[in-house]
């Protein structure tokens, strides 16, 4: 778990990057209605979680470096203790307990929110807040500002309002050793789930049964939720990039593409593996799979500080294009296909993305319009793929084959550390694992 000291250190780093005489205000997520009087399972706002680790909805974090507080000021607004509400919905921490748990200078109940916002903003030169993120929060913040601006005497409203997200998201982009450990654990849980699905799969099973096996493994390992909607695409469904219906029956001879990752302690894993339901790749499936695997392995070898994702993407494109030309899926020379970007009909997504508290995590991919070089502490996915649709001009034996192979890696001083290496991806290793389950 992330320690209380690390959360406080993050708050201090945020304040240190703000202008003098500033207050930072970061609200938590609220409950979201699913239907009538039922809500979706609560998931905390990632920025709020990053700074506090607090799991309750409707809270607010207030930080300030104004000299009137001394070195710094920390306060939270939390839901009030309420016996009736707690009977129905569970225990609440309450302001008094929050004071000690989060090493706060002050703690307020939610009914005191407006007063707390006014007091924290008043007399500050700068306010850091994420406007436009949630309408209700914007309204509360704006009302506090207007109250100060409309004061009959000297205005106590801040001179400048800044977006807090650019600072926070740059911080979140670089993972600490503890964060990497959490993501490693998420990767290990997810790897076990993928292996379990491989060993469960048989012709005639349903995609949603494989999904259930994966989610069961997540939960039994302490990851109660997937990090995103699980994709289980068999046969032609593997060619649908964000296929989540997961309701088809798996036919003998089908490949199954599973894109699934656990969320553990707030941190996401993101793994894709593709395997044959009957445990044996056909020659055509081997051909396409090998092209994708060669591309992924080559990219993993080249990744290091200073490399950009665009450079890695181009490298994967060159290998995949060469492979598709060799197989007769693309006609003409490799150079012609690269120039005309004909490969895009078979490889239509990017190579990877940042990963962290969000599966498509925050962080700028460009700095001043230029591709951003990778640096130690960044965590990215590496996920080349080839998808041969039935209406393509590819040889018939390749039509309907979709393959993606995805791992999560942390950039180190010398290369990468693969966080999801526990699930097999070599053809022989996949077939051996599946054969073992059939014994």
N, C-alpha and C positions, 0 to 999 in steps of 0.2 A: 504493500500500500504506500501511497504518497504520504510522507510525514507531515505533521502540523508545521514543523519548521520550514519545510519546503514551500508550503502554501504561503507562509508569512514572507519568505524570501521573494516569492513571486510578486507579492503586493509591494514590497520594498523596491524591487526592480521597476515596477510600473511607475510608482511615484517618482523615482529618480529620473525617469525620462520625461516627466511632465515639467511644464514651466513652473517657476516659483509661484507661491500663493495660488495653488490649484486644488480642486477637489475632483476626484474620480467617482462616478456613480455607475454601478453595474448591477442591473436587475437580474433576478433569476427567471426561469421559465415559469409559466402558469400551467394549470390543467387545461387539457384540450378535450372538448366534447366529442364523443364517438357517435352517440345517438341518444336523444332525449336526455335522461338523467344519468347516463354512464359516460365515463371518460376513458380515453386511451391510457395505457400504463404510462405513468409519469417518467419523463426523461429530462434531466436537468440541462439547462442551457450550457453549452460547452465553455464559453468564456467565464461564466459564473463558477462552474465546477473547477476550472483551471485555477481560479484565484482562492477558492474556499474549500472545495470538497464537500459542500453542504448539499444534502439530497432533498430538502423540502422545497415545495413551490412557493412562489409569490414573495420571496425574500429580496432584499436589496443590500448591496455592499457599498459602503461609503468610505473613501480613503482621502486623506488630505495631507499636504505638506506645508500648509499655512503656518507661519511662525506662532500664531496664537495658540496652537496646540502643542508647541514644543517641537520635537523632531518629526513626529508624524501622528496621525489620528486614524483610528480604525473603528468603524461602527457598522452594525448590521440592523436591519429591520426584518423581523421574522413574524410568522404567524403567532398570535397569542395562544396561550394555553386555554383550552376550552373542553371541559369534561364531556359535554354532549357531542361535539364534533369528533372527539377522540374515540368515543364509543363506536361511532359509525366508520371512521376513516383511519384510525390509528393514532399513535402517540405523536405529539409535537414537542419539539425541543423547548421552545419558549425563550423569552428574552433573557431571563436570569441565568439559565444554563448556557445559553449562547455566549454570554459575557466571558465565562471562564474557558469554554471549549475552544473559542476562536481567538483568545487573547485580545479581546476588544477593549477599547476605552469606554464605549457606550453601546447599549443594545436597546432597541425599541420594539414595541409590538406593532403589528401591521396597522392598527387603528391610529397610530401616531405617525404614519408615513408622511403625510403632507407637512406636518410640523417639522419632522426630521429633515425633509428635503429643503424646506425654507431655511432652516438654521444652518445647514451644511453649505448651501450656495451663497448665503448672505455674506457680503464682504470679500468674496473671493475674486481674484483677477481673472481666473480661468476655470472653466468647467469642462471636464472630459466626460462625454456621454455618447452613446450610440443612437443618434436620431434615425428614425425610419426603420428601426428593427421590429418594433411592436407598437401598434397604434395606441393602446391603453397607456403604456409607459410614456410614450411621447406626450400624451395629453397631461399626465400628472407632472411631468418635468416642465412643460410649457406653462402650466398654470402657476407653478412656483416661480418661474422666471417673470411672468407678467405681474404677479403680486409685488415682486421687488421693484420692477420697472415703474409700476404705478404708485409707488410710495410717495406720499405728499411732500416729503422733504428730500434730503440728499439721497440719490439713488444708491442702493446697495447691491444692485444687480451686477453680475460679472461683465467684464469688458469683452471677453472672447469665449466662444464655445468651440471645442475641438472634438473631433471624432476619436474616441478611445480605441476603436478597433484596429487601426493600423499599427499602433504600438503593441497591443495585446497579441495580434496575430503574428507579428514578427517574433515576439517572444515564444509563442506556441510552436513556431516552425522548427525551433531547435530543441531537441529532446534532451532532458537530463538523463543521467545514468539510471535513476529510478524509473523514469518514464519508459526508457528502453526496456527495462526489466519487465514492466507491466505489459508492454507490447510483445515481448518475447513470450510471456505467459499466454497472452491471447493467441499468439501464433501456434504455440504448442497445443492448446486446447482445440483450436481449429483444425490442426493437422490430424489429431486423433479422430475428429469428427469426419474428415474426408476419408481417412482410412476405413472407418466404420462403414461409411456409405459404399465404398468400393467392395467391402466384404459382404455387405448385405445384398447388393444388386444381383438380380437374376432376371432372365427374360420373363416378361409378364407382370413384373412389379410396376407400381405407379410412381410417377415422379414425386408426388406428395409423400409417399412412404419413405423415400430417400431423404426428403426434407425433414420428416419427423425423426429419422435416425440421427441426423445432424443436430437438430435442435435439442434432442434428448442428451446427446453427448455434451453439448454446450452447458446445459443446465446442471447436469450431474457434476461438472467440473467447476461450478461456481460462476459461470457466465450465463445469467438468466435470459439475456436477450441477444439475438444476432445484431451485428453492427449495421446491417442493411437488409433489405428484402432478399431472401435466399433465392438464387437462380438454379433450377434443375431442369436443363433442357436436353431431351433425348432426340436422337434422329435429327430431322430438319429443324426442330425447335432450338438446337444449339446454334443455329445461324441467326437467331433473334437475340440481339445483344443484351437487352434488358428484359428477357422473358421471365415472368414471375407467376404465370398461371399455375404451373407445376401440376397439371391435372391429367397429363397424357399417360397412356399405358406404354411401357418400354418394350419394344419389339426385339426379338433375337437378332443380333447383328448390328444393333444400334450402338453408336457412341453416345455417352452421356457427358454433358458439360455441366459441372457444378461450380458455381461461384458463390462461396459462403465464407463468412468470417464471424467469429464471436466478438462481443464487446465485453471486455473484462476490466473492472475498476474504471469504467468510462472510456477505455482505449480500444481502438478497433484493430482487428485483423482482417485481411482481405486476400483470400486464396482462391485460385481457380485451378481445377484439374479436369482433364478429359480422359475418359477410359471406356473400354468396350463392356457392355452389360454382360456378355457371355465370357469375359475374361481373356479373349484373344482378339488382337487387332487384325483386321484384314490387310492385304497388301496395300490397297488404296488408302486405308486409314493410316497405316504406317507411313506412307509417303507424305501425306499432309502433316501428320503429327511431327515427323522428323524435321520438316522445314521449320515449324514453329519452335520446337525444342532447340534446334541449332541456333536460331535467332536469339532466344532467351538466354541461353548459356553464353553466347558471345557477348551480349550486352552486359551480363553480370560480370564478365571478365574485364570489360573496359571501364566500368563505372568506378569513379574515384573523385576526390576533390578536384574542382576545376572543370570537370566535364559538365556539359549542360544536358538537360533532358532532350532538347532539340537534336543535339549531336547523337545522343543515344537512339532517339527515334529514327534518325536517318540511317544509322548503322543497322537497325533492325529491318528497315525497309529494303536496304540493299541485299541483305541475306535472304529475306523472304522473296523478293523479286527474282533473285537468282534461282532460288528453289522452285518457284512457280514456272519459270521459263524452262528449267530442266525437266519438269514434269509435263510440259505441254499445256499447262493451264493458261499461261500467257504466251502469245505468239510474238515473234520478233526478238530483237536483241535485248539484253538487260539494260543497256544504255537508253534505248528507245523507250522502253517501258518506264524507266525512272524519269526520263524527261517528260513523258506524256502522263505520268502518274496513273497509269492503268492499274497499278497494284491496289488503288483505293477501293476498287469494287470488291476486293477480297479481304482487305485489311483497312477498315474504315474508321478505326478509333485510334487514340493516342497510345503511346507506349506505357504511360504510367501517370501517377499523380501523387501528391503529398498525402500522408497518412498520419493519423494521430487520434485526437478526441473525436474527430469526425472522419468518416471513411474517405470522403473527398475533403481533405483537411485544408485549413487556411494557410495563407502564405502567397506572396507574389512570385509568379513564374518569370517575370521580367523586372529589371531595374533600369529606370531611365530608358525604357524602350528596348533594351538589350536582354537577350536570354541570360537568365541568372545561373551562374556556375553553382554546382552542388558543393556543399560544405559539410564537414563532420557534424553529426547530430541531426541532420535531416533524415527523415524516414520516407521512403517512396515505394510504390509498387512497380513491378516490372512485368508487363502482361501483353506480350505480342499475341496475335491471333490470326487465323485464316478461316474464312467463312465462304463456302462455295454454294451459292444458291442454286435452286433447280432451274432458274431461268437464265443462268449464266451460259457463256459459250465454252465452258470447260468440258473436258472429256466426261462422258456419262458416268464413268466409274467414280469420279470425285464429287459429283453433284449431291448435295444434301449433307456434306461433311462440314462440321464446324468444330474448330479446335482453338482453345485458348489455354495458356499456361501462365499462371500468375503467382509470384512470390513477393513478400515484403522484405525490404532490406533497409538497414541503417547505414548511412555513409560514415566511414571511419577515416582515420588519417591516411590509410594506405589503400583503401578499396571499399568493400562492403562486408557487412555481416548479415547473412540471410537468416531472418527471424522465423521463417516458415519451412525450414529445410527438412522437417521430420516426415513430411508426406511425400511418397515417391513420385517421380515424374519420368524417369527413364522407362522405356517400354518394357524391358525385361523385368524391372523391379515391380511395375504395376501388375504385369501378368503373374509374377511369382506370388505377390500378395493375394491376388484374387484366387489363384489356384489353391493356396493354403487354406482359404476359407471354405473351399468346396470339398476338402479332404474329409 
